[in-house]
Amino acid sequence: MTLIRSLTVLAKAGKRSITRRWIVAAATVVVVALGAGFVWWFTAGSGDAGPRAVTADEASRLAITRFRNYEARGRAVTISVPDPAGGLVVTASVDYRTKAGYGVVKGKARNDSGDGLIRWTAARVALHPMPATPGQAPARPPADDWFGRPLNPTGGVLDRALAIVLGLGGDRPDNAQLLPQNGAAWVGSDLINGHPVDVFTGPESRDRPGTAESVRYWLDANGVMYRVQATVAGETDPVVIDFDSHEFIAVPPTG
């Protein structure tokens, strides 16, 4: 092989080697840049950390959220009720104009003795036992075999949960200016059934100071509720209320 041909082969090999080194180096720069961009988005672009005081816009959303339920008239809800025996799940519809709920109650684990249809108002709760409880209540409830009693929010966690659900609707917005003063706070962001939401705590109850952190609301940008979580005295786990978890059916009038 001549000297010129040898140098030509070496030069071409050197170019290929240099080219490979440049490709590797460029790829490394891109990966580092993307990694730095991801870190920037995660730390700077994903929002501030809570809890913090609510802004004026957030206070307005909190103030209107119960009225949104009243505007909608009814919402489909799934209520997870804690209980030492395994807990209860109420799959129901709530009419926020008439303050009435109707649905199915099922026990989890060994707590299935009270399975059946359930209907309630702010004053009374009634159960229609069923050995094979459907996943959702029929549009027309049975006329007979209902066992009712007064609703007592202080007498048991189920009654407390049913009262909480009815209280999540109001015929007018709350006073947004008072919410920050009463402990309302932004906690963070979340995603509920595909809906981007903000999570808030409070405000505290007028007759129970220091209770702002006992209730959390998951609200979208328009103030629509998608989840509420409430701590109940005497229970380790909270009551959890999920909205629009199934098809809404009209709540029949109570007899």
HUZIBEL-V367219 format. One line per field, one symbol per residue. psi: psi as a letter, one per 20 degrees, with the letter a starting at -180 (. if undefined). A space follows every 50 residues. Layout:
psi = ???
This chain:
psi = prgghghgghgghhghgggghhgggghgggggggghhgggghhhijrrqr qrqqrgghhhghhihhhghggigqqpqpoooqphiirqpoorqpoigilq qpbpppqqcjmjhkqaqqqqaihqpqpnqphnprhqqqhoqqhrkporrq pnhjiqhghgghhgghijqqjqqrohhighhkjpqpgaqroolioprqpq qarqqhjnqjjhjipqpoqaijjppiqppppppipgqrppopqkiappqp oqqq.
